[in-house]
Amino acid sequence: MPVESGTHAPTFSLRNAEETETMALSDALSRGPVLIGIYKSSCQASKTMFPFLEKVHQGYPNGEITVWGIAQDSPNVTRSFARRVGVTFPMLIDDDDYAVSRAYDIIATPTVFLIDRDGTIVWQAMGFQMPAMDDLSAKVAELVGGSPLDLTSGTEDVPAWVPG
């Protein structure tokens, strides 16, 4: 099973998909909570989930939360995925050995983790479930001291569940 809520998140440093920068979880946590989505571009549940993660990214534009995608794909495929699904947050590459995917013990994609600034995983989900988006929004709002975002309005065409 994936790393569970209430446990400490494994630390990591990964290169971005543009191959211009290495980003470290510890640096991001020093600024606030971090939301990571570990995914594979060929996964339908990942394609469904990532626009919702983008809504979180866009909903907190002042850096209250860091949102990262962690790809099990090449940099080129990752850049293409980001364009296709409309993602503007940083996409990081889980290199060929999938060290981060293994450290988080994921068994399906996407697996999403919300990590509080002290490094504790406070929420996680596997695959895509529409009701979980409301839970995610409430938990992010709690961590950043804001109001929950409406992530699900206008998404009537999105399935309620997509397996990972």
C-alpha positions, -999 to 999 in steps of 0.1 A, spaced: 0 0 0 11 36 -6 27 56 22 -2 64 45 -16 96 59 0 104 93 34 92 83 65 112 72 68 118 35 100 103 19 123 132 8 135 135 -28 151 158 -53 141 155 -90 149 173 -122 121 192 -139 107 181 -173 125 211 -190 158 196 -176 168 230 -163 164 227 -125 164 202 -97 137 206 -72 138 193 -36 108 184 -14 126 199 16 130 233 -1 93 233 -11 82 223 24 101 253 38 76 275 20 45 256 29 24 225 21 31 204 -11 7 185 -33 23 158 -54 7 136 -81 28 106 -92 15 95 -126 20 79 -160 10 98 -191 -8 67 -206 -30 64 -175 -66 76 -181 -71 83 -143 -40 105 -144 -54 124 -174 -86 129 -154 -69 139 -121 -44 164 -133 -68 192 -144 -81 191 -108 -46 195 -95 -42 224 -119 -73 240 -103 -56 238 -69 -24 253 -84 -44 282 -100 -66 287 -69 -37 295 -46 -15 318 -69 5 334 -41 25 302 -33 4 291 -4 9 256 -17 33 239 -41 19 215 -67 41 191 -85 35 163 -110 60 134 -108 62 116 -141 70 80 -148 78 91 -183 106 107 -203 110 145 -202 97 148 -238 65 127 -230 61 146 -198 62 180 -215 36 168 -241 13 154 -213 14 188 -195 4 206 -227 -23 182 -235 -40 183 -201 -33 220 -195 -10 218 -166 12 248 -157 27 236 -124 62 220 -124 65 185 -138 93 164 -124 109 133 -138 110 101 -116 141 87 -133 144 53 -149 147 35 -115 114 51 -102 130 59 -69 102 83 -57 74 60 -69 91 31 -50 97 53 -19 60 62 -18 51 26 -25 25 34 -51 6 6 -67 -14 26 -92 -13 59 -110 -21 85 -102 -14 85 -65 -17 119 -50 -2 130 -16 -8 162 3 22 169 26 20 194 54 50 218 59 64 195 87 66 167 62 36 147 74 13 132 47 -21 145 56 -42 132 26 -37 107 -1 -57 92 -30 -52 66 -56 -69 66 -90 -96 92 -96 -127 97 -75 -148 128 -79 -159 129 -42 -122 129 -32 -118 163 -49 -140 179 -23 -120 163 5 -87 174 -11 -100 210 -14 -111 211 22 -78 197 34 -57 222 13 -79 251 26 -73 239 62 -35 238 57 -33 272 40 -59 290 62 -83 297 33 -117 288 20 -121 255 1 -120 259 -37 -149 246 -58 -130 220 -78 -160 201 -92 -184 227 -106 -188 224 -144 -174 189 -144 -206 170 -152 -189 154 -182 -161 140 -159 -167 104 -147 -172 100 -110 -146 73 -108 -117 63 -130 -95 34 -118 -58 39 -115 
